[in-house]
Amino acid sequence: MSESEIEIESDRTPTDDDEIECEGESKQQHKRKTARRQGPVGQWDIICEKVSEEDINSRLQSTARVELGGSANWSGATWKPPMGFSKKGFRRKIYRCPFRGAANASCTAELRVTEDEQGKWTLERKRTVHANHAISNKTRGLPKAIICAATSPTKVGLAPARVIKTVREQFGALSDKERTQCMRVLKYDKMKKRDTVVPHELRKTFGGLVCWAKSRTRDALMRKKEFGVHTVYVCGESEIDSTTQTVNMAYSTENLLLNAYRQEQHGISSIVQIDCTHRLILEGHACMLFGTVDAAQHFHPVSTSTTTINCVCLLTVPLSLSSSRSISLSLSLSDVSS
């Protein structure tokens, strides 16, 4: 091609045919980009589908307990879309492994929750395996695996030395620095759990006692879906007054309240025995225990209470039928406290 032809070709103005060709090329490129298929790593396997939200939450807790261990939980992202549903009629939320990131084990395991417009929920798992959670690339602080193991629900109530011994059996020897850090983690976790029950500024005050009593009522526990047959809750209405230093509050469980009813079913007359002591509370409020005794002279607790009485007493009060059991207990408590 000569130089004159090159100049003519460069000076030519673009036509509509050229624009059509450009649009066609862009469409072909766009089609090739979206036509690629996902590999097996990016696919999802269904764990459960078309279930309720409660089933999804229980599955998330069970998978976290089995796969993550300790106190680790799945880290949930935001809903997409944030409000409402997409054009296809669903919304999704990704739950990632807490051991992700370069500072931890770089785990890429994920779960995906989908909700459709009919209120049906689906749980899926990304087709990948968990990394070794014991790997840690932190430059300072305890590894996350040790923190989760030390604060595991299975270690609630254990002494710190016993917890550290269990962690050493699981992860090997700990240095003096790691042992000190583990003690700090246990102390912080204990304070955090206390603050969830009673705020720090209300602790050791009548306001904290009122806060605890309101949070442990039957209705409050049922709203939080934490009520069960063995859940401790406040029976009836509590009387707490900071001006007169008065505290009258009874608490029990559904299972304990049925002890006297079970005794009636075996033909034994129900008698509630009440005793109290002043040695358990520094402020001097008495701890009162309600219970029944069977034919073999075995004591079965029914309820406990905290009250402001000035004498130690032992009373036997006849218990009526199961329908008025709580009323009988509240009357005997007010009579004794007066």
C-alpha positions as CSV (number, residue, x, y, z in Angstrom):
1,M,0.0,0.0,0.0
2,S,1.4,3.4,-1.0
3,E,1.7,6.4,1.2
4,S,-1.1,8.2,-0.6
5,E,-3.5,5.3,0.0
6,I,-2.5,5.4,3.7
7,E,-3.2,9.1,3.9
8,I,-6.6,8.6,2.2
9,E,-7.5,5.8,4.5
10,S,-6.6,7.9,7.6
11,D,-8.5,10.9,6.4
12,R,-11.7,9.0,5.7
13,T,-14.6,9.9,8.0
14,P,-16.3,7.0,9.8
15,T,-19.6,5.8,8.4
16,D,-22.7,4.1,9.9
17,D,-21.4,0.7,8.8
18,D,-18.3,1.2,10.9
19,E,-20.4,2.0,14.0
20,I,-22.5,-1.1,13.4
21,E,-19.3,-3.2,13.2
22,C,-18.1,-1.7,16.5
23,E,-21.4,-2.4,18.2
24,G,-21.3,-5.9,17.0
25,E,-17.7,-6.5,18.2
26,S,-18.7,-5.1,21.7
27,K,-21.7,-7.3,21.8
28,Q,-19.6,-10.3,21.0
29,Q,-17.0,-9.4,23.6
30,H,-19.8,-8.9,26.2
31,K,-21.3,-12.2,25.3
32,R,-18.0,-14.0,25.7
33,K,-17.5,-12.4,29.1
34,T,-20.8,-13.5,30.5
35,A,-20.9,-16.9,28.8
36,R,-18.0,-18.3,30.9
37,R,-18.9,-21.1,33.3
38,Q,-18.2,-21.3,37.0
39,G,-15.6,-23.9,38.0
40,P,-16.4,-26.5,40.7
41,V,-14.8,-24.3,43.4
42,G,-17.4,-21.5,42.8
43,Q,-20.4,-23.7,43.0
44,W,-22.8,-24.2,45.9
45,D,-24.2,-27.4,47.5
46,I,-27.6,-27.2,49.1
47,I,-27.7,-28.1,52.8
48,C,-31.4,-27.5,53.3
49,E,-34.1,-25.7,51.3
50,K,-37.6,-24.4,51.7
51,V,-37.4,-24.3,55.5
52,S,-38.2,-21.7,58.2
53,E,-35.8,-19.1,59.6
54,E,-35.6,-21.0,62.9
55,D,-34.3,-24.1,61.1
56,I,-31.6,-22.0,59.3
57,N,-30.4,-20.4,62.6
58,S,-30.2,-23.9,64.2
59,R,-28.2,-25.2,61.2
60,L,-25.8,-22.3,61.4
61,Q,-25.2,-22.9,65.1
62,S,-24.7,-26.6,64.6
63,T,-22.3,-26.2,61.7
64,A,-20.3,-23.6,63.7
65,R,-20.1,-26.0,66.6
66,V,-19.0,-28.9,64.5
67,E,-16.8,-27.2,61.8
68,L,-15.4,-24.1,63.6
69,G,-15.3,-25.3,67.2
70,G,-15.0,-23.4,70.5
71,S,-16.9,-20.1,70.6
72,A,-16.3,-19.3,66.9
73,N,-19.4,-18.3,64.8
74,W,-20.0,-17.6,61.2
75,S,-19.4,-14.0,60.2
76,G,-22.4,-12.7,58.4
77,A,-22.2,-10.0,55.7
78,T,-25.0,-7.6,54.7
79,W,-28.1,-8.7,52.8
80,K,-28.2,-8.2,49.0
81,P,-30.2,-6.3,48.2
82,P,-30.3,-4.5,51.5
83,M,-34.1,-3.8,51.3
84,G,-36.7,-5.9,49.7
85,F,-36.0,-8.6,47.1
86,S,-34.3,-8.7,43.8
87,K,-36.0,-8.9,40.4
88,K,-35.8,-12.7,40.6
89,G,-37.7,-12.6,43.9
90,F,-35.1,-13.4,46.5
91,R,-32.3,-11.9,48.6
92,R,-29.1,-13.5,49.8
93,K,-26.6,-13.2,52.7
94,I,-23.1,-14.6,52.8
95,Y,-21.6,-16.1,56.0
96,R,-17.8,-16.4,56.0
97,C,-15.5,-18.4,58.1
98,P,-14.0,-16.3,61.0
99,F,-10.5,-17.7,60.3
100,R,-10.3,-15.9,56.9
101,G,-7.7,-13.3,56.2
102,A,-3.9,-13.4,55.9
103,A,-3.4,-12.9,59.6
104,N,-5.3,-16.1,60.3
105,A,-5.6,-19.3,58.3
106,S,-6.9,-17.7,55.1
107,C,-9.9,-20.0,55.1
108,T,-12.3,-19.5,52.2
109,A,-15.2,-21.5,53.5
110,E,-18.6,-19.8,53.1
111,L,-22.3,-20.4,53.6
112,R,-25.1,-18.7,51.8
113,V,-28.6,-18.0,53.1
114,T,-31.4,-17.3,50.6
115,E,-34.9,-16.0,51.4
116,D,-37.6,-15.8,48.7
117,E,-40.8,-13.8,48.6
118,Q,-42.8,-16.7,50.0
119,G,-40.8,-16.7,53.2
120,K,-38.9,-19.9,52.5
121,W,-35.3,-20.1,53.4
122,T,-32.4,-22.1,51.8
123,L,-28.9,-22.8,53.2
124,E,-26.1,-23.6,50.8
125,R,-22.4,-24.3,51.3
126,K,-19.6,-23.2,48.9
127,R,-17.8,-26.2,47.4
128,T,-14.5,-25.7,49.2
129,V,-12.9,-27.2,52.3
130,H,-11.8,-25.5,55.5
131,A,-8.2,-24.6,56.0
132,N,-6.2,-25.6,59.0
133,H,-7.6,-23.2,61.7
134,A,-4.6,-23.8,63.9
135,I,-2.4,-21.8,61.5
136,S,-1.8,-18.2,62.6
137,N,0.2,-15.5,60.9
138,K,-0.4,-12.8,63.7
139,T,2.6,-10.7,64.7
140,R,1.1,-10.0,68.1
141,G,-1.7,-11.4,70.3
142,L,-3.0,-14.9,70.7
143,P,-4.1,-16.9,67.7
144,K,-7.8,-16.9,67.1
145,A,-8.0,-20.7,67.4
146,I,-6.7,-20.5,71.0
147,I,-9.0,-17.6,71.9
148,C,-12.1,-19.6,70.6
149,A,-11.0,-22.7,72.4
150,A,-10.4,-20.9,75.7
151,T,-13.8,-19.1,75.6
152,S,-15.7,-22.2,74.4
153,P,-19.2,-22.8,76.0
154,T,-17.9,-26.2,77.2
155,K,-15.5,-24.4,79.5
156,V,-18.0,-22.2,81.3
157,G,-17.5,-22.4,85.1
158,L,-14.0,-23.9,84.9
159,A,-11.1,-22.3,86.7
160,P,-8.6,-20.4,84.6
161,A,-5.9,-22.9,85.3
162,R,-8.1,-25.8,84.2
163,V,-8.9,-23.9,81.0
164,I,-5.3,-23.3,80.2
165,K,-4.5,-27.0,80.9
166,T,-7.2,-28.0,78.4
167,V,-5.9,-25.6,75.8
168,R,-2.4,-26.9,76.2
169,E,-3.6,-30.5,75.6
170,Q,-5.2,-29.3,72.4
171,F,-2.6,-27.0,71.0
172,G,0.6,-28.0,72.7
173,A,2.8,-26.0,75.1
174,L,2.2,-22.3,75.7
175,S,4.8,-19.7,76.5
176,D,4.6,-17.5,79.6
177,K,3.5,-14.6,77.4
178,E,0.7,-16.7,75.8
179,R,-0.4,-17.9,79.2
180,T,-0.7,-14.3,80.4
181,Q,-2.6,-13.3,77.3
182,C,-4.9,-16.3,77.8
183,M,-5.7,-15.2,81.3
184,R,-6.5,-11.7,80.1
185,V,-8.8,-13.1,77.4
186,L,-10.7,-15.2,80.1
187,K,-11.0,-12.1,82.3
188,Y,-12.3,-10.0,79.5
189,D,-14.8,-12.7,78.4
190,K,-16.1,-13.0,81.9
191,M,-16.6,-9.2,82.2
192,K,-18.3,-9.1,78.8
193,K,-20.8,-11.8,79.8
194,R,-21.6,-10.0,83.1
195,D,-22.3,-6.8,81.2
196,T,-24.8,-8.6,79.0
197,V,-26.8,-9.5,82.1
198,V,-26.4,-6.3,84.1
199,P,-24.7,-3.1,82.7
200,H,-21.4,-2.2,84.4
201,E,-22.7,1.1,85.7
202,L,-25.7,-0.5,87.4
203,R,-23.7,-3.4,89.0
204,K,-24.0,-3.7,92.8
205,T,-27.0,-1.3,92.9
206,F,-30.7,-1.7,93.2
207,G,-31.0,-0.5,89.6
208,G,-28.9,-3.6,88.5
209,L,-31.2,-5.8,90.5
210,V,-34.3,-4.3,88.8
211,C,-32.6,-4.7,85.4
212,W,-31.9,-8.4,86.1
213,A,-35.4,-9.0,87.3
214,K,-37.0,-7.4,84.2
215,S,-34.8,-9.4,81.9
216,R,-35.6,-12.7,83.6
217,T,-39.3,-12.5,83.5
218,R,-41.2,-15.2,81.6
219,D,-42.4,-12.8,78.9
220,A,-38.9,-11.3,78.3
221,L,-37.3,-14.7,78.0
222,M,-40.0,-15.8,75.5
223,R,-39.5,-12.8,73.4
224,K,-35.8,-13.6,73.2
225,K,-36.7,-17.3,72.6
226,E,-34.6,-18.4,75.6
227,F,-37.4,-19.9,77.7
228,G,-37.5,-23.6,78.5
229,V,-38.4,-26.0,81.1
230,H,-35.1,-25.6,82.9
231,T,-34.7,-21.8,82.4
232,V,-34.6,-19.7,85.6
233,Y,-37.2,-16.9,85.6
234,V,-38.8,-14.5,88.1
235,C,-42.1,-15.8,89.4
236,G,-44.9,-13.3,89.7
237,E,-44.1,-9.6,90.4
238,S,-41.0,-8.7,92.3
239,E,-40.8,-5.9,94.9
240,I,-37.6,-3.9,94.8
241,D,-37.4,-0.5,96.5
242,S,-34.1,1.3,97.1
243,T,-35.5,3.8,99.6
244,T,-36.7,1.2,102.1
245,Q,-34.0,-1.3,101.1
246,T,-36.7,-3.8,100.3
247,V,-36.2,-6.9,98.1
248,N,-38.9,-9.5,97.6
249,M,-38.3,-11.7,94.6
250,A,-39.0,-15.4,93.9
251,Y,-37.5,-17.3,91.0
252,S,-37.6,-20.9,89.8
253,T,-38.0,-23.1,86.7
254,E,-41.0,-24.9,85.2
255,N,-39.4,-28.2,86.0
256,L,-38.9,-27.4,89.7
257,L,-42.4,-26.0,90.0
258,L,-43.8,-29.3,89.0
259,N,-42.1,-31.2,91.8
260,A,-45.0,-30.6,94.2
261,Y,-47.5,-31.6,91.4
262,R,-45.6,-34.8,90.8
263,Q,-45.8,-35.5,94.5
264,E,-49.6,-35.1,94.4
265,Q,-49.9,-37.6,91.6
266,H,-48.4,-40.3,93.9
267,G,-51.0,-39.7,96.6
268,I,-48.7,-37.8,99.0
269,S,-50.0,-34.6,100.5
270,S,-48.1,-31.6,99.2
271,I,-46.5,-29.5,101.9
272,V,-44.1,-26.7,101.1
273,Q,-41.2,-26.3,103.5
274,I,-39.5,-22.9,103.6
275,D,-36.2,-22.1,105.2
276,C,-33.9,-19.1,104.8
277,T,-30.4,-17.9,105.7
278,H,-28.6,-14.5,105.9
279,R,-25.1,-15.8,105.2
280,L,-25.1,-15.7,101.4
281,I,-25.6,-12.0,100.6
282,L,-23.4,-9.3,101.9
283,E,-26.2,-6.7,102.1
284,G,-28.1,-8.9,104.6
285,H,-31.0,-10.0,102.4
286,A,-32.2,-13.5,103.2
287,C,-32.1,-16.3,100.7
288,M,-35.3,-18.4,101.1
289,L,-35.7,-21.9,99.7
290,F,-39.1,-23.6,99.0
291,G,-39.3,-27.4,98.6
292,T,-41.2,-30.5,99.3
293,V,-40.3,-33.8,101.0
294,D,-41.4,-37.2,99.7
295,A,-42.2,-40.4,101.6
296,A,-38.5,-41.3,101.7
297,Q,-37.6,-38.0,103.3
298,H,-35.9,-36.7,100.2
299,F,-36.0,-32.9,99.7
300,H,-37.0,-31.6,96.3
301,P,-36.6,-27.9,95.7
302,V,-39.5,-25.9,94.1
303,S,-38.3,-22.3,94.2
304,T,-35.8,-19.9,95.7
305,S,-36.3,-16.3,96.6
306,T,-34.5,-13.2,98.0
307,T,-36.3,-11.3,100.7
308,T,-35.7,-8.7,103.4
309,I,-36.8,-10.5,106.6
310,N,-35.1,-10.2,110.0
311,C,-35.4,-13.7,111.3
312,V,-34.6,-17.2,110.3
313,C,-37.7,-19.3,110.2
314,L,-39.0,-22.7,109.1
315,L,-42.6,-22.9,107.9
316,T,-44.8,-25.6,106.4
317,V,-47.5,-24.2,104.2
318,P,-50.1,-26.6,102.5
319,L,-49.8,-26.4,98.7
320,S,-53.1,-26.4,96.7
321,L,-53.6,-27.7,93.3
322,S,-51.2,-27.1,90.5
323,S,-53.3,-24.2,89.0
324,S,-52.8,-22.1,92.1
325,R,-49.4,-23.2,93.1
326,S,-47.6,-19.9,92.2
327,I,-50.3,-18.0,94.1
328,S,-49.8,-20.0,97.3
329,L,-46.0,-19.4,97.1
330,S,-46.4,-15.6,96.6
331,L,-48.8,-15.3,99.5
332,S,-46.5,-17.3,101.8
333,L,-43.6,-15.1,100.7
334,S,-45.4,-11.9,101.5
335,D,-46.6,-13.2,104.8
336,V,-43.1,-14.2,105.9
337,S,-41.5,-10.9,104.7
338,S,-44.0,-8.8,106.6
